[in-house]
Every structure is written in structure tokens, then in C-alpha cells.
Amino acid sequence: MQWGNKQVNEAAAVCAAQFPAIGLVWWIRGQLGDDYANAGAFGVFAVFALACLLAVAPLVLPVLGLLHAAVQVLPAELLARRAARRARGPVWAWHLGLTAVLGVVWAALALLLWNWPFAITAPLFAALGVFPVLGLGWLRRRTRGFWGVWLPALFASVGLFLLVFVGGVLATVTGIVEEYEPPVLSSAQLTGVWRGEEGAVLRLGTGGRAELTALPAESEPGSRDPYAEPPYAVCDGTGTWLLDGKGGHDPYGDGSAGRAGVVVRPDGGCGRETYWRIGGTEAEPELFVPFGDPDAPDVRILKPAP
């Protein structure tokens, strides 16, 4: 079986219809998670970015739909027709099952290449194939022609988007989805090795001692060009640390008060004390600092070493 223009057009339309709702779910999830509060005007930029995405959606969505159809929905249909001829059974049932299997295969590949969490991506990728297959069965029985395919897909896309939007608002208002709260960590929980990008290592020892390796730190006033990159000092050596569990430490008036964190003071004149705020979750805590321009900061993040 070869894919004709009609089959490709139908599959691309049903795949494209779900992407605005998926994008909104992703955006809502990001807003409810740790947005690195007081690390810049991300809220305004996020709304602006969302508006831009909606404006270019008519150009982007058909391409995304075509790509998704080509890697999951259409190959699964081809396999389903062959399976139905050999093992009997309805093609639609084989199509549903095999598109879910292909989703799991892509999730396994993502795990190998990018270490994406398989337990999350496998059901997600399977669902991204199952819903278009269900829509494809309805579309082929009731529509004909280019606009007869894309207009129902457009209406379905808008309906799904509004459904997710209203559901997100209601879940937030009713408290079903709780607002993000940073984890509360003790000194004992913070003690250990924290690693970041570009080889940054912060070892928090007992007794308030710290060891620094390529660790970003606040620069001394006037010691650096304000437009230099990166907008922080990089320190090696030793220092001290203490936990500010009440979030009252705000040495530079940058709004860090209110968020608990770790105050790290490097020895040897490399940089000045730096307030690493606590973020992430109880299961996966983080330490982060926004450096540079408050409106577009360079956020450096440390995570516990495995």
C-alpha cells in the first residue's frame, strides 16, 4: 500500500489538530512548576511567546502534523493493514494498537539518545498516536476534499484548546492543581556535592565549610565589565556556607528575600558571597542563581550529584 495525497492530507490534519492543546498543557505545566521566581520577567515573555505561537500556528501546525503522521500514524496504518490480512481482525483495532507500540518505540529511542524519562514519554507518545487514529476514523467517514478535511480539524483544534484552557483555569481556582511551593531542605539535606553546567561543583561540607570548582559567584563591584560574558566570576578553592531557611537574606536588593537558600562565601578574594536559592522539588531539589540583567538573567542551576 502506498500513501496517496488524500491519506497523507487526512493524517496530517488530525495530527495537527492536537498540537495547540498539547502546547497549552506544556505551558500551564511550566507556569505551575518552579519558574525560578524573582529571576526575571519570565511571565511577560511567556505570554508574549504564547501569543506569537498562536499567530504563526496556521503555518507551523500543518508541518508538525505532517511530520507526526509520517513517523507514527501512517506507518502504523501500513502495518495494521498487513497484520489484518495475515492475522485477521479489524484494521482500525490493529491501527490503534500498532500506533501505540510505535509511540513506545519512539519513547525508547528518546531514552537512549536524550535520556528522556521512559515512564512519562511512553504513555504520552502512545496517546499522541491513538487520538489521531480515532479522529481519522471519524474524518474518513464524513468528509471529502481539502477543506472538508482541514475545517473539521480546525474546529476540533480550537475546541480542544478551549477545553484545556477552561479545565486549567477551573483546576487552579478550585485548588485541584496547587500552586508551586519550593522544597524545604535542612542543612543535613543540603550537605553533599552539587553539580552544574560547564564543570561547576559545589561541595557543602559539615561545619559550614565549602569547596568550589568552576563555581559561578557574584562579582565584586567594579571588578568586571558590566557587559562582559559571563556576568559572574568563576571561582575555585574553598569557602563557607550557611542555610537561610527563612528566605530573609537579600544582600543586593534583587528580590531574593522570601525564598530560602544557601549563602556561599568564597575565600581568596574570588567573587563575593552568593545567594543560591532553593528550587526544584523535594525529590529533585535544585540550587539556582540569576546573574546579570534582571530582565533577562543568566540562570545557573546546581543539582545533587548522583
C-alpha positions in Angstrom: 0.0 0.0 0.0 1.3 3.5 -0.9 0.2 6.6 0.7 -1.8 8.9 -1.6 -2.2 12.6 -1.2 -5.7 12.1 0.3 -4.4 9.7 3.1 -1.5 12.0 3.9 -3.7 15.1 4.0 -6.2 13.4 6.3 -3.5 12.1 8.7 -1.6 15.4 8.8 -4.9 17.2 9.6 -5.9 15.0 12.6 -2.3 15.1 14.0 -2.1 18.9 13.7 -5.4 19.4 15.5 -4.0 18.2 18.8 -0.8 20.3 19.0 -2.3 23.6 20.2 -3.9 21.8 23.2 -0.6 19.9 23.8 1.3 23.2 23.7 -1.1 24.8 26.2 -0.8 21.8 28.6 3.0 22.2 28.4 2.8 25.9 29.1 0.5 25.5 32.0 2.7 22.8 33.5 5.7 25.2 33.2 3.8 28.0 34.9 2.8 25.7 37.8 6.3 24.4 38.3 9.3 26.3 39.5 9.7 29.4 37.3 12.8 30.5 39.3 10.8 33.2 41.0 12.3 36.7 41.0 14.8 35.5 38.3 13.4 37.9 35.7 10.2 38.9 33.9 9.6 35.5 32.5 5.8 35.8 32.9 5.5 38.7 30.4 7.8 36.9 28.0 5.9 33.7 28.3 2.6 35.4 27.5 4.2 37.2 24.5 5.7 34.0 23.3 2.4 32.2 23.5 0.7 35.0 21.5 3.4 34.7 18.8 3.0 31.0 18.6 -0.8 31.3 18.1 -0.1 33.9 15.4 2.2 31.6 13.4 0.2 28.4 14.2 -1.5 28.3 10.7 1.9 28.0 9.2 3.5 25.7 11.7 0.8 23.2 12.6 0.4 21.6 9.1 4.2 20.9 9.1 4.1 19.4 12.6 1.0 17.4 11.7 2.7 16.0 8.5 5.9 15.1 10.5 3.9 13.3 13.2 1.8 11.5 10.7 4.9 10.4 8.7 6.7 8.9 11.8 3.8 7.3 13.6 0.2 7.3 12.3 0.8 6.4 8.6 3.5 3.7 9.3 1.1 2.2 11.9 -1.7 2.1 9.4 0.5 0.4 6.8 1.5 -2.3 9.4 -2.1 -2.6 10.5 -3.4 -3.5 7.0 -0.7 -6.1 6.6 -1.5 -7.5 10.1 -5.2 -7.6 9.3 -4.6 -9.6 6.1 -2.4 -12.2 7.9 -3.9 -12.4 11.4 -7.4 -11.3 10.7 -9.3 -8.7 12.7 -10.4 -5.1 12.0 -7.9 -2.8 10.6 -8.9 0.0 13.0 -8.1 -2.2 16.0 -4.7 -3.1 14.6 -4.1 0.6 13.8 -4.8 1.7 17.4 -2.6 -1.0 18.9 0.3 -0.5 16.5 0.4 3.3 16.7 0.7 2.9 20.5 3.5 0.4 20.0 5.3 2.8 17.7 4.9 5.5 20.3 6.6 3.3 22.9 9.4 2.6 20.4 10.0 6.3 19.9 10.0 6.8 23.7 12.7 4.1 24.0 14.7 5.9 21.3 14.4 9.2 23.2 15.6 7.4 26.4 18.7 6.2 24.6 19.5 9.4 22.8 18.5 12.1 25.2 17.8 10.2 28.5 14.1 11.3 28.5 12.1 9.6 31.3 10.6 6.5 29.7 7.8 6.1 32.2 6.5 9.6 31.2 7.2 9.6 27.4 6.0 6.1 26.6 2.3 6.6 27.6 2.5 10.2 26.2 3.8 9.2 22.8 1.3 6.3 22.6 -1.5 8.7 23.4 -0.3 11.1 20.7 -0.8 8.4 18.2 -4.1 6.9 19.5 -6.1 10.2 19.4 -5.3 10.9 15.8 -6.2 7.4 14.8 -9.6 7.8 16.4 -10.1 11.1 14.7 -9.0 9.6 11.4 -11.7 7.0 11.5 -14.4 9.7 12.0 -12.9 12.0 9.4 -12.8 9.5 6.6 -16.5 8.5 7.1 -17.8 12.1 6.9 -15.6 14.4 4.9 -14.3 14.9 1.4 -11.9 17.4 -0.2 -9.2 19.6 1.2 -11.4 22.0 3.1 -13.6 19.2 4.1 -10.6 17.7 6.0 -9.0 20.8 7.4 -12.0 22.7 8.5 -13.2 19.9 10.9 -9.6 19.7 12.1 -9.6 23.4 12.8 -12.8 23.3 14.8 -11.5 20.3 16.7 -8.2 22.0 17.4 -10.0 25.2 18.8 -12.4 23.0 20.8 -9.5 21.0 22.4 -7.6 24.2 23.1 -10.6 25.8 24.9 -11.3 22.7 26.8 -7.8 22.5 28.1 -7.8 26.3 28.9 -11.1 26.1 30.8 -10.0 23.0 32.6 -6.7 24.6 33.6 -8.5 27.7 35.0 -11.0 25.6 36.9 -8.3 23.3 38.3 -6.3 26.3 39.5 -9.3 28.1 41.0 -10.7 25.1 42.8 -7.3 24.1 44.2 -7.2 20.7 42.4 -3.8 21.9 41.0 -1.8 23.5 43.7 0.5 26.5 43.3 4.2 25.7 43.3 6.0 25.8 46.6 9.8 25.4 46.8 11.0 22.4 48.9 12.1 22.9 52.5 15.5 21.5 53.0 17.6 21.1 56.2 21.3 21.7 56.5 21.8 17.9 56.6 19.9 17.5 53.3 21.9 20.2 51.6 25.2 18.7 52.8 26.9 16.9 49.8 28.0 17.6 46.3 26.0 19.8 43.8 26.9 19.9 40.2 26.1 22.3 37.3 27.0 23.1 33.7 30.5 23.7 32.5 32.0 21.7 35.3 30.6 23.7 38.2 30.8 21.8 41.5 29.8 23.0 45.0 30.7 20.7 47.8 28.8 21.6 51.0 30.5 20.0 54.0 29.7 19.7 57.7 30.6 22.6 59.9 29.8 25.2 57.3 32.9 24.5 55.0 32.5 24.6 51.3 34.7 23.6 48.3 34.3 25.3 45.0 35.2 24.1 41.5 34.5 26.4 38.5 31.6 27.7 40.5 29.8 30.9 39.4 29.8 33.7 42.1 28.7 37.3 42.3 31.5 39.6 41.0 33.0 42.3 43.2 31.6 45.7 42.4 33.6 47.4 39.6 35.8 44.3 39.1 34.2 43.4 35.8 32.8 45.0 32.7 29.0 45.1 33.2 28.6 43.9 29.6 31.1 41.1 29.8 30.2 37.5 29.3 29.6 35.6 31.5 28.1 38.1 34.0 29.7 36.5 37.0 33.1 35.4 38.5 34.1 31.7 38.2 35.8 30.5 41.5 37.9 27.6 42.6 39.0 26.9 46.1 37.3 26.9 49.5 34.8 29.0 51.3 32.0 28.8 53.9 28.2 28.3 53.6 25.1 28.7 55.7 21.4 27.9 55.3 19.0 30.8 55.3 15.8 28.8 55.9 13.5 31.8 56.3 14.4 33.4 53.0 15.2 36.7 54.6 18.6 37.1 53.0 18.6 39.8 50.3 22.0 41.4 50.2 21.7 43.2 46.9 18.0 44.1 46.9 17.3 41.8 44.0 14.1 40.3 45.4 15.7 37.1 46.7 14.1 37.6 50.1 11.2 35.2 50.6 12.9 32.2 49.1 15.1 30.0 51.3 18.6 29.4 50.1 22.3 28.8 50.7 24.7 31.7 51.3 28.1 30.7 49.9 31.1 32.9 50.7 34.3 32.1 48.6 37.7 32.6 50.2 40.7 34.1 48.5 39.1 37.2 47.0 37.3 35.4 44.1 33.9 37.0 44.0 31.7 37.8 46.9 29.0 35.9 48.8 26.4 34.4 46.5 22.8 33.5 47.4 21.9 30.1 45.9 18.1 29.9 46.2 16.4 26.5 46.7 14.2 25.3 43.9 13.0 22.2 42.2 11.0 19.6 44.2 11.5 17.5 47.4 12.5 14.6 45.2 14.7 16.6 42.8 15.9 19.8 44.6 18.0 22.5 42.9 20.1 25.5 43.8 20.0 28.4 41.4 21.2 32.0 41.0 20.2 34.6 38.3 23.2 36.6 37.2 23.3 39.7 35.0 20.4 41.7 33.7 17.4 41.2 36.0 15.0 41.3 33.0 16.9 38.6 31.0 19.2 36.9 33.5 21.7 34.0 33.0 20.3 31.5 35.5 22.9 29.0 36.8 21.5 25.8 38.3 23.1 23.2 40.5 21.7 19.7 41.1 22.7 17.0 43.6 25.4 14.7 42.3 24.1 11.1 41.8 
